[in-house]
Amino acid sequence: MTFAANTINVQSSRLPFGAQYDGRFKGKHILSVSQFDVHDLAYIFDVAEEFRMLVRRIGVMDLLKGYILANLFYEPSTRTSSSFIAAMQRLGGTVIPINEVRYSSVSKGESLPDTVRTLECYADVIVLRHPEVGSAALAAQYARKPIINAGDGIGEHPTQALLDLFTILQERGRIDGLTVTMLGDLKYGRTVHSLAKLLALFRVRLIYVSPKALEMPAELVDALRARGVCQESHTQLEEVLPETDVLYVTRIQQERFADQQEYEQLKDVYSITPQVLRAAKPDLTLMHPLPRLSEISMAVDSDPRAAYFRQMEYGLYVRMALLALVLGKA
Ligand code: CP
Protein backbone atom coordinates (compact mmCIF):
# COMPACT_ATOMS: atom_id res chain seq x y z
CA MET A 1 0.00 0.00 0.00
CA THR A 2 1.25 3.47 -0.78
CA PHE A 3 0.18 6.53 1.15
CA ALA A 4 0.96 9.04 -1.52
CA ALA A 5 -1.25 10.53 -4.21
CA ASN A 6 -4.00 7.94 -4.28
CA THR A 7 -4.70 7.95 -0.56
CA ILE A 8 -3.99 11.36 0.91
CA ASN A 9 -3.81 13.48 -2.20
CA VAL A 10 -0.14 14.20 -1.96
CA GLN A 11 1.45 14.92 -5.31
CA SER A 12 4.79 13.31 -4.55
CA SER A 13 5.45 9.76 -5.62
CA ARG A 14 6.14 7.03 -3.11
CA LEU A 15 9.62 7.00 -1.63
CA PRO A 16 11.05 3.49 -2.00
CA PHE A 17 13.13 2.23 0.89
CA GLY A 18 16.78 3.10 0.29
CA ALA A 19 15.91 6.08 -1.94
CA GLN A 20 17.08 9.61 -1.23
CA TYR A 21 14.95 10.96 1.60
CA ASP A 22 15.15 14.67 2.13
CA GLY A 23 15.99 14.43 5.83
CA ARG A 24 13.23 16.85 6.81
CA PHE A 25 12.86 15.34 10.30
CA LYS A 26 16.55 14.80 11.03
CA GLY A 27 17.36 16.22 14.47
CA LYS A 28 13.80 17.57 14.84
CA HIS A 29 11.54 17.32 17.89
CA ILE A 30 8.12 15.67 17.57
CA LEU A 31 6.01 17.80 19.92
CA SER A 32 2.60 18.41 18.35
CA VAL A 33 0.58 17.27 15.37
CA SER A 34 0.39 20.95 14.39
CA GLN A 35 3.91 20.63 13.01
CA PHE A 36 2.83 18.25 10.21
CA ASP A 37 1.29 18.85 6.80
CA VAL A 38 -0.06 16.17 4.46
CA HIS A 39 3.30 15.83 2.72
CA ASP A 40 4.95 15.06 6.07
CA LEU A 41 2.26 12.47 6.79
CA ALA A 42 2.77 10.73 3.44
CA TYR A 43 6.50 10.74 4.09
CA ILE A 44 6.17 9.22 7.59
CA PHE A 45 3.60 6.65 6.49
CA ASP A 46 5.65 5.50 3.51
CA VAL A 47 8.57 4.83 5.85
CA ALA A 48 6.23 3.13 8.36
CA GLU A 49 4.83 0.93 5.60
CA GLU A 50 8.34 -0.09 4.55
CA PHE A 51 9.12 -1.03 8.14
CA ARG A 52 5.86 -2.99 8.37
CA MET A 53 6.95 -5.11 5.44
CA LEU A 54 10.55 -5.43 6.68
CA VAL A 55 9.47 -6.55 10.16
CA ARG A 56 7.31 -9.24 8.55
CA ARG A 57 10.14 -10.32 6.26
CA ILE A 58 13.24 -10.08 8.47
CA GLY A 59 12.07 -9.09 11.96
CA VAL A 60 15.08 -7.12 13.16
CA MET A 61 17.40 -4.79 11.25
CA ASP A 62 20.55 -2.84 12.05
CA LEU A 63 19.57 0.61 10.78
CA LEU A 64 19.94 2.19 14.24
CA LYS A 65 22.77 -0.02 15.47
CA GLY A 66 24.86 2.03 17.89
CA TYR A 67 22.02 4.47 18.66
CA ILE A 68 20.43 4.78 22.09
CA LEU A 69 16.90 5.84 23.04
CA ALA A 70 16.09 7.22 26.52
CA ASN A 71 12.47 6.27 27.27
CA LEU A 72 11.44 8.70 30.04
CA PHE A 73 7.95 8.09 31.44
CA TYR A 74 6.55 10.14 34.35
CA GLU A 75 3.09 8.60 33.84
CA PRO A 76 2.05 4.95 33.45
CA SER A 77 2.12 3.41 29.98
CA THR A 78 2.00 -0.02 28.42
CA ARG A 79 1.63 0.58 24.66
CA THR A 80 3.59 3.77 24.07
CA SER A 81 6.47 2.78 26.29
CA SER A 82 6.82 -0.81 25.09
CA SER A 83 6.22 0.00 21.42
CA PHE A 84 9.02 2.61 21.46
CA ILE A 85 11.31 0.05 23.11
CA ALA A 86 10.31 -2.58 20.55
CA ALA A 87 10.71 -0.07 17.71
CA MET A 88 14.25 0.81 18.79
CA GLN A 89 15.19 -2.82 19.24
CA ARG A 90 13.66 -3.85 15.88
CA LEU A 91 15.88 -1.19 14.29
CA GLY A 92 18.97 -2.56 16.04
CA GLY A 93 19.31 0.18 18.67
CA THR A 94 19.25 0.01 22.46
CA VAL A 95 17.15 1.67 25.16
CA ILE A 96 17.62 3.33 28.55
CA PRO A 97 14.17 2.59 30.05
CA ILE A 98 13.00 4.97 32.81
CA ASN A 99 9.45 3.80 33.28
CA GLU A 100 9.28 4.50 36.97
CA VAL A 101 10.74 7.94 37.65
CA ARG A 102 10.48 7.51 41.42
CA TYR A 103 13.53 5.23 41.17
CA SER A 104 15.44 7.94 39.27
CA SER A 105 16.81 11.26 40.58
CA VAL A 106 13.43 12.85 39.76
CA SER A 107 12.41 11.56 43.21
CA LYS A 108 15.18 13.75 44.69
CA GLY A 109 13.59 16.78 43.10
CA GLU A 110 15.56 16.96 39.85
CA SER A 111 13.86 19.24 37.33
CA LEU A 112 12.70 18.14 33.89
CA PRO A 113 15.28 20.35 32.11
CA ASP A 114 18.11 18.83 34.16
CA THR A 115 16.81 15.29 33.67
CA VAL A 116 16.67 15.82 29.92
CA ARG A 117 20.14 17.40 29.82
CA THR A 118 21.42 14.40 31.74
CA LEU A 119 19.86 11.77 29.52
CA GLU A 120 21.02 13.39 26.31
CA CYS A 121 24.61 12.87 27.47
CA TYR A 122 23.94 9.14 27.13
CA ALA A 123 21.24 8.86 24.47
CA ASP A 124 20.59 10.08 20.91
CA VAL A 125 16.83 10.62 21.24
CA ILE A 126 14.45 11.02 24.20
CA VAL A 127 10.83 9.87 24.33
CA LEU A 128 8.97 11.74 27.08
CA ARG A 129 5.60 11.20 28.75
CA HIS A 130 4.74 13.72 31.46
CA PRO A 131 1.52 14.74 33.27
CA GLU A 132 1.84 18.48 32.51
CA VAL A 133 0.68 20.16 29.33
CA GLY A 134 3.65 21.76 27.58
CA SER A 135 6.25 19.55 29.27
CA ALA A 136 7.60 18.17 25.98
CA ALA A 137 7.96 21.70 24.61
CA LEU A 138 9.76 22.72 27.81
CA ALA A 139 12.11 19.72 27.52
CA ALA A 140 12.79 20.63 23.89
CA GLN A 141 13.93 24.12 24.91
CA TYR A 142 16.79 22.56 26.83
CA ALA A 143 17.58 19.53 24.67
CA ARG A 144 20.14 19.31 21.89
CA LYS A 145 18.83 15.87 20.89
CA PRO A 146 15.33 15.15 19.51
CA ILE A 147 12.47 15.00 22.02
CA ILE A 148 9.44 12.91 21.07
CA ASN A 149 6.25 13.81 22.97
CA ALA A 150 4.65 10.57 24.20
CA GLY A 151 1.77 12.44 25.88
CA ASP A 152 1.82 15.68 27.89
CA GLY A 153 -1.06 15.62 30.37
CA ILE A 154 -4.35 16.48 28.70
CA GLY A 155 -2.45 18.28 25.92
CA GLU A 156 -1.32 16.16 22.99
CA HIS A 157 -0.26 12.65 22.07
CA PRO A 158 1.14 13.18 18.57
CA THR A 159 2.62 9.73 17.99
CA GLN A 160 -0.75 8.17 18.94
CA ALA A 161 -2.53 10.42 16.45
CA LEU A 162 -0.05 9.45 13.74
CA LEU A 163 -0.62 5.76 14.40
CA ASP A 164 -4.38 6.35 14.51
CA LEU A 165 -4.27 8.00 11.10
CA PHE A 166 -2.01 5.24 9.75
CA THR A 167 -4.57 2.72 11.06
CA ILE A 168 -7.42 4.50 9.28
CA LEU A 169 -5.43 4.49 6.04
CA GLN A 170 -4.54 0.83 6.41
CA GLU A 171 -8.09 -0.19 7.26
CA ARG A 172 -10.01 2.14 4.91
CA GLY A 173 -7.49 2.97 2.17
CA ARG A 174 -8.36 6.69 2.34
CA ILE A 175 -9.29 9.51 4.70
CA ASP A 176 -11.11 12.04 2.54
CA GLY A 177 -14.88 11.57 2.63
CA LEU A 178 -15.00 9.68 5.94
CA THR A 179 -17.28 10.42 8.87
CA VAL A 180 -15.24 9.98 12.03
CA THR A 181 -17.09 9.86 15.36
CA MET A 182 -15.14 10.39 18.58
CA LEU A 183 -16.82 9.04 21.70
CA GLY A 184 -16.24 9.38 25.45
CA ASP A 185 -13.91 11.72 27.29
CA LEU A 186 -13.24 14.41 24.72
CA LYS A 187 -12.36 17.04 27.34
CA TYR A 188 -9.33 15.38 28.90
CA GLY A 189 -8.54 12.91 26.10
CA ARG A 190 -5.25 13.99 24.55
CA THR A 191 -5.52 11.34 21.84
CA VAL A 192 -8.72 12.85 20.44
CA HIS A 193 -7.28 16.37 20.64
CA SER A 194 -4.32 15.33 18.49
CA LEU A 195 -6.34 13.15 16.12
CA ALA A 196 -8.96 15.84 15.47
CA LYS A 197 -6.21 18.30 14.53
CA LEU A 198 -4.62 15.81 12.14
CA LEU A 199 -7.94 14.85 10.56
CA ALA A 200 -8.58 18.55 9.98
CA LEU A 201 -5.97 18.35 7.21
CA PHE A 202 -8.45 16.24 5.20
CA ARG A 203 -12.02 16.49 3.93
CA VAL A 204 -13.73 14.70 6.81
CA ARG A 205 -16.84 15.10 8.90
CA LEU A 206 -16.04 15.04 12.62
CA ILE A 207 -18.75 14.05 15.10
CA TYR A 208 -18.14 14.40 18.83
CA VAL A 209 -20.24 12.32 21.22
CA SER A 210 -19.72 12.90 24.93
CA PRO A 211 -21.52 13.88 28.13
CA LYS A 212 -21.88 17.66 28.37
CA ALA A 213 -19.23 17.72 31.11
CA LEU A 214 -16.65 16.04 28.85
CA GLU A 215 -17.12 17.92 25.58
CA MET A 216 -14.30 18.66 23.17
CA PRO A 217 -12.55 21.89 24.34
CA ALA A 218 -14.20 24.94 22.79
CA GLU A 219 -10.83 26.41 21.69
CA LEU A 220 -10.10 23.31 19.65
CA VAL A 221 -13.59 23.24 18.08
CA ASP A 222 -13.32 26.97 17.26
CA ALA A 223 -9.87 26.54 15.73
CA LEU A 224 -11.08 23.71 13.47
CA ARG A 225 -14.23 25.63 12.57
CA ALA A 226 -12.08 28.57 11.48
CA ARG A 227 -10.33 26.15 9.11
CA GLY A 228 -13.66 25.07 7.64
CA VAL A 229 -13.83 21.62 9.24
CA CYS A 230 -17.33 20.10 9.39
CA GLN A 231 -18.00 19.32 13.08
CA GLU A 232 -21.04 18.47 15.20
CA SER A 233 -21.62 17.51 18.83
CA HIS A 234 -24.06 15.01 20.36
CA THR A 235 -24.61 13.27 23.66
CA GLN A 236 -26.24 10.09 22.27
CA LEU A 237 -24.30 7.70 20.06
CA GLU A 238 -27.48 6.22 18.54
CA GLU A 239 -28.13 9.54 16.77
CA VAL A 240 -24.99 9.22 14.65
CA LEU A 241 -23.79 5.61 14.69
CA PRO A 242 -25.53 4.56 11.44
CA GLU A 243 -23.69 7.33 9.52
CA THR A 244 -20.29 6.68 11.09
CA ASP A 245 -17.37 5.18 9.13
CA VAL A 246 -14.78 5.29 11.92
CA LEU A 247 -15.84 5.12 15.58
CA TYR A 248 -13.00 6.22 17.88
CA VAL A 249 -13.87 5.25 21.46
CA THR A 250 -12.01 6.64 24.47
CA ARG A 251 -11.87 5.75 28.14
CA ILE A 252 -13.37 8.03 30.79
CA GLN A 253 -10.08 8.75 32.57
CA GLN A 254 -10.38 8.54 36.34
CA GLU A 255 -6.89 10.00 36.79
CA ARG A 256 -7.96 13.32 35.18
CA PHE A 257 -10.94 14.00 37.50
CA ALA A 258 -10.49 16.25 40.55
CA ASP A 259 -14.00 15.20 41.71
CA GLN A 260 -14.21 11.40 42.02
CA GLN A 261 -18.00 11.55 42.45
CA GLU A 262 -18.27 13.12 39.01
CA TYR A 263 -16.11 10.30 37.61
CA GLU A 264 -18.39 7.68 39.19
CA GLN A 265 -21.42 9.31 37.56
CA LEU A 266 -19.84 9.38 34.10
CA LYS A 267 -17.61 6.32 33.93
CA ASP A 268 -20.14 3.91 32.40
CA VAL A 269 -22.06 6.38 30.28
CA TYR A 270 -21.20 4.61 26.99
CA SER A 271 -20.67 0.93 26.31
CA ILE A 272 -20.12 -0.59 22.87
CA THR A 273 -21.63 -4.07 22.80
CA PRO A 274 -22.50 -6.45 19.95
CA GLN A 275 -26.09 -5.21 20.27
CA VAL A 276 -25.05 -1.55 19.88
CA LEU A 277 -22.99 -2.46 16.80
CA ARG A 278 -26.09 -3.86 15.08
CA ALA A 279 -26.93 -0.26 14.18
CA ALA A 280 -23.46 0.41 12.74
CA LYS A 281 -22.26 0.10 9.14
CA PRO A 282 -21.05 -3.37 8.14
CA ASP A 283 -17.67 -1.85 7.24
CA LEU A 284 -17.34 0.33 10.36
CA THR A 285 -13.78 0.71 11.70
CA LEU A 286 -13.90 0.55 15.51
CA MET A 287 -10.83 2.06 17.17
CA HIS A 288 -9.64 2.77 20.71
CA PRO A 289 -6.22 4.03 21.86
CA LEU A 290 -6.47 1.65 24.84
CA PRO A 291 -6.39 0.83 27.68
CA ARG A 292 -10.15 0.22 27.83
CA LEU A 293 -12.44 -0.37 30.74
CA SER A 294 -16.16 -0.96 30.22
CA GLU A 295 -16.58 1.31 27.18
CA ILE A 296 -16.04 -1.56 24.74
CA SER A 297 -17.30 -4.99 25.77
CA MET A 298 -14.84 -7.85 25.27
CA ALA A 299 -17.65 -9.57 23.37
CA VAL A 300 -16.92 -7.10 20.55
CA ASP A 301 -13.27 -8.15 20.17
CA SER A 302 -14.02 -10.96 17.72
CA ASP A 303 -16.04 -8.66 15.44
CA PRO A 304 -13.92 -7.99 12.32
CA ARG A 305 -14.82 -4.31 12.65
CA ALA A 306 -12.86 -4.12 15.92
CA ALA A 307 -9.53 -2.64 14.77
CA TYR A 308 -8.02 -1.70 18.14
CA PHE A 309 -5.56 -4.59 18.40
CA ARG A 310 -4.40 -4.04 14.81
CA GLN A 311 -4.15 -0.33 15.70
CA MET A 312 -1.59 -1.14 18.42
CA GLU A 313 0.55 -3.09 15.97
CA TYR A 314 0.50 -0.25 13.43
CA GLY A 315 1.89 1.90 16.24
CA LEU A 316 5.10 -0.10 16.22
CA TYR A 317 5.78 0.72 12.55
CA VAL A 318 4.92 4.41 12.93
CA ARG A 319 7.23 4.71 15.93
CA MET A 320 10.00 2.88 14.05
CA ALA A 321 9.57 5.45 11.28
CA LEU A 322 9.72 8.40 13.69
CA LEU A 323 12.87 7.13 15.40
CA ALA A 324 14.61 6.48 12.09
CA LEU A 325 13.54 9.86 10.68
CA VAL A 326 14.57 12.03 13.63
CA LEU A 327 17.91 10.22 13.71
CA GLY A 328 18.35 10.87 9.99
CA LYS A 329 18.53 7.18 9.16
CA ALA A 330 15.46 6.45 7.06
N1 CP B 1 -2.63 4.54 23.97
C1 CP B 1 -1.71 4.77 24.93
O1 CP B 1 -1.08 5.84 25.01
O2 CP B 1 -1.54 3.70 25.76
P1 CP B 1 -0.53 3.67 26.98
O3 CP B 1 -1.02 4.67 28.00
O4 CP B 1 -0.55 2.25 27.49
O5 CP B 1 0.83 4.08 26.48
Residues whose N, C-alpha, C, O or C-beta is under 5 A from the ligand:
A	BS01	CP	P76 S77 T78 R79 T80 S81 P289 L290 P291
